[in-house]
């Protein structure tokens, strides 16, 4: 439990980019030494921005961020910069420290153990899969054992055993931790309080308790506020009606009307500003390519990476319209490599109908052009120019007027995920390839996405390490690369 001094304090902090609406307005909160907190909020609310303000990567537009002098802060990054990809594992971890660390290998061992990963320290970072690189990024923050550990979606790409290792580490960690995550069970195991960033008020509210406690408290508060506002609205309307009636009577009745109007004004000022719940995307369907028939894709062999060496294995997988395949295997065995090869029609041992339209959701969003504005990216997938239909799809995925003309590269990872999903709806694929489609996605959206995928009537190949998500989707066949 936290009972230490304040290590970070936001005092009336506002932040915004010139080209967009402000993300934060008048934010006040503090973080005490030893606290273990969750930073919650809708995709795009500004959670990662708060992290960047804490670690000094950004400066507030207004107000002050006070950080205790000498506080060592480490943040788990989401992406490895290109200049670090050619480093060896050892060089990558050495670069985490300002001064040379002698005999660093045991420290690397300890950090990798926490994320349930083993690696040859002379291998280059580039040679690892996307999931393995994500684990290295997380370990690069953990190895520093900072006074303040900032974790941004740390369970993405971790298997259940990896999540268990990380959870135990955080429970035992004696320093301060702030976590952004959509994994409620993970958060509830070690967090004691919540910072809730409201995307509408652009302020941060603090709650004591775990995620479920906070949701319960916010829900009760909303219900109470709605009841108060409903009572006030009824009284306001009654007084307006009476005021209109008396104002036409003349004499003293006009004074009564004035008094009633004053009461109306006071009641309207007393209306409670409602907390607006996180929005959830609307239920949707992914239309399927027309005129599909027969075998759409046949897989007779797959190439795997085992102990750093390629290994081919014979399989017998055939997908027709409406058949869904789940691809399993640990990080680094070659799942993403296989999906990419299939999407590009270059996979050995895989035959694909030449007329098949392939929709591909990549976990790193590299199918998106980060220089495009959102509207361009969506229009690229449209065969007809039905603007009403396009607007309805955008609204369903919470792509509002503030986002339509934003560059893809400026979006949060969660917003990129929703744009990618909207593109699939517009594309009408016959084969859907999905590589970890829940990474970065607000957990409120996950059941909606699962239902849409389960109902998809084309062929589908899915990779996901979230069993709860997989359990909600109709799966017809499973291919485990480890067997």
Secondary structure, 3 states (H helix, E strand, C coil): CCCCCEEEEEEEEEECCCCCCCCEEEEEEEEECCCEEEEEECCCCCHHHHHHHHCCCCCCCEEEEEECCCCCEEECCCCCCHHHCCCEHHHHHHCCCCCCCCCCHHHHHHHHHHCCCCCCCCCEHHHCCHHHHHHHHHHHHHCCCCCEEEEECCCCCCCHHHHHHHHHHHHHCCCEEEEECCCHHHHHCCCCEEEEECCCCCCEEEEECCHHHHHHHHHHHHHHHHHHHHHHHHHHHHHHHHHHHHHCCCCHHHHHHHHHHHHHHHHHHCCCCCCCCCCCCCCCCCCCCCCCCCEEEEEEEEEEEECCEEEEEEEEEEEECCCEEEEECCCCCCHHHHHHHHHCCCCCCEEECCCCCEEEECCCCCCCCCCCEHHHHHHCCCCCCCHHHHHHHHHHCCCCHHHHCCEHHHCCHHHHHHHHHHHHHHHCCCEEEEECCCCCCCHHHHHHHHHHHHHCCCEEEEECCCHHHHCCCCCCEEEECCC
